[in-house]
Amino acid sequence: MSPKISRRQFIKAGTAAAAVLAIVPASSILKIGANRNGEKVIVIGAGLAGLSCAYELNKAGFDVTVLEARTRPGGRVRTYRDPFADHLYAEMGAEYVNSEDRFARKYTEIFGLNILTAKLYDGIYVRGKKFKMADFQKLKQTLPYEGTTGGVLFGQEKKYIQHWVDEISTWAELNSVSCMSCHEFGGQEKIKNAINLNHLPQKILDLDQLSVAGLLRKEGAPKDIIDLYTYTNATESTGRPETLSALSLVMGHFMAGGFDEETDEGRILGGNDQLPKAFAKALAPKVMYNRPVKKIAHDPSGVEITFLEDGKLTAMKSDKCVIAMPVSILRRTKITPEFTPAKMHCIRKQSYGHVMKIAMQFRRRFWDEPGSLGQRVFTDTPLRRVYHFSIDQPGPRGIILSFTSGAHAEKLGRMRIEGRMTVAEQSCSEIWSETSRFWEGGVSKYWNEDPWLRASYSMNGVGQKDFRGILAGSEGPFHFAGEHTSTHRSSMNGAIESGVRAGREIIEG
Ligand SMILES: Cc1cc2nc3c(=O)[nH]c(=O)nc-3n(C[C@H](O)[C@H](O)[C@H](O)COP(=O)(O)OP(=O)(O)OC[C@H]3O[C@@H](n4cnc5c(N)ncnc54)[C@H](O)[C@@H]3O)c2cc1C
């Protein structure tokens, strides 16, 4: 049986299967070190992808410059501290580091950071009904969604697509190929016969032309199953069942094996921002902040990158360039001459969802008191995931975080901050009656309005099964990093994996 994988890995599964052979083992991180003195490389973007790439290139003796549009490192890793009292903080971007996130864990170890284990859901609030997770798992209550099985929250759609999963398993057995999770998540060395998505039978590949909602409807799933999917895996993907590829759903279930809700998650104790800050400190003078790149040009003599510096357009030349900015911004950047048509198509079309985090400060941690539904509640309210974040701090104050996505994030995103907070307070009041008594205020971060992202993170859109591989491929002096190029897409781990991979491409020349 395949090892268990986490929900976040589950949502990325289709992508991961597409290019298993391109994976860089985390164990090789420190081994790369060919010295190519003086060769100049510009890295665009000081998110984890750009930083990890620059860090490895710098170590290998390259002359690296990182151009970053913001005045801080980390991109989508964003820890807020100032808005809160009592040294409280909140992750407004990337949060969880899973037990299998080998790249993220390797570098947290290198920089002496610790991972704090975070708890999973202990409550459910859907369609106005409240469930204690423990009671729900003991089958004392059932979900108010037609067609569901008792005791489990995630994966309710599986029985409707089981025959597709079985077909892949049979094919894999006949062709002596292994489930890639054996390599990816079992910590083994690269295996020879891992599944390459493009070798699957055509009728399975054709599922990429269907959406999750389309396939579930075709397989006779009730509308409620699709509705529930919106709040389970589609929430993590930041998309909608209508926009996510059915192939990635089926591959996710094939790879997930013993998938359940008990996988360990964690986050960096004291704030995830410590990781990009540690990379950036190691590179200090080589990172240039407040330098948004406007134009990427190249000719046989090399690369020329034009960026804004003190309000003026400035050009910098290099031998090589690593593009580690999100494609949602790259598609708004002038590229001359353009990359290959296939690459340009993916840059323009790569799907992203909508995502918002809301951090709410309360004077008392009433969610831990008797009678509370719990401190980590799965909901179908506009806040979707609602959970106590400040578990590593003593209280009495505490922060409840909301991770919301898809149509709910989009709708909240159209509101002003006051409107968002009214919805947040009302939704929390439905879960905990003490909300208004102890509410002190909140902040939100809607990533789709962030000028250097305008998106969430990449997702498996319908018809996009080949996108990741195309986006990751180097072209002439250009190498590409960023979560959207990684088999571990939409994660910090994937961003780092891609940065290390792009660095290796240059080092190995
Ligand atoms: C709300 C939210 C929750 C998440 N939750 C998790 C989670 O729980 N666990 C997890 O592992 N991951 C999570 N992620 C995903 C994770 O944050 C990303 O996959 C990862 O941080 C992406 O890193 P990156 O380097 O590829 O991109 P980014 O972090 O976006 O970095 C790209 C950098 O490029 C810069 N840039 C953009 N345009 C330009 C330009 N024109 N010129 C120069 N620089 C430019 C940006 O400012 C940015 O610093 C979450 C993301 C969000 C938004």
The ligand as a Gaussian input file, in Angstrom:
#p B3LYP/6-31G(d) Opt

LIG

0 1
 C       -2.654000      32.333000       1.441000
 C       -1.592000      31.338000       1.090000
 C       -1.464000      30.187000       1.856000
 C       -0.473000      29.259000       1.571000
 N       -0.335000      28.179000       2.375000
 C        0.742000      27.378000       2.225000
 C        1.034000      26.394000       3.186000
 O        0.298000      26.216000       4.161000
 N        2.158000      25.650000       3.011000
 C        3.004000      25.830000       1.947000
 O        4.018000      25.136000       1.855000
 N        2.725000      26.766000       1.010000
 C        1.633000      27.539000       1.132000
 N        1.390000      28.528000       0.218000
 C        2.161000      28.548000      -1.037000
 C        3.565000      29.153000      -0.879000
 O        3.459000      30.396000      -0.251000
 C        4.174000      29.354000      -2.248000
 O        4.114000      28.139000      -2.995000
 C        5.636000      29.773000      -2.197000
 O        5.899000      30.656000      -1.142000
 C        5.961000      30.408000      -3.541000
 O        7.297000      30.818000      -3.584000
 P        7.865000      31.398000      -4.946000
 O        9.249000      31.817000      -4.671000
 O        7.600000      30.462000      -6.051000
 O        6.932000      32.672000      -5.265000
 P        6.742000      34.013000      -4.429000
 O        6.799000      33.730000      -2.991000
 O        5.519000      34.651000      -4.954000
 O        8.023000      34.862000      -4.801000
 C        8.145000      35.531000      -6.034000
 C        8.843000      36.856000      -5.782000
 O        8.919000      37.551000      -7.031000
 C        8.714000      38.922000      -6.766000
 N        8.308000      39.606000      -7.986000
 C        7.093000      39.574000      -8.594000
 N        7.124000      40.360000      -9.686000
 C        8.367000      40.876000      -9.762000
 C        9.006000      41.765000     -10.669000
 N        8.358000      42.269000     -11.730000
 N       10.284000      42.098000     -10.444000
 C       10.974000      41.606000      -9.388000
 N       10.409000      40.768000      -8.487000
 C        9.128000      40.404000      -8.686000
 C        7.625000      38.928000      -5.703000
 O        7.577000      40.148000      -5.019000
 C        8.062000      37.761000      -4.834000
 O        8.896000      38.181000      -3.779000
 C        0.406000      29.480000       0.477000
 C        0.279000      30.627000      -0.294000
 C       -0.702000      31.551000      -0.001000
 C       -0.811000      32.796000      -0.840000

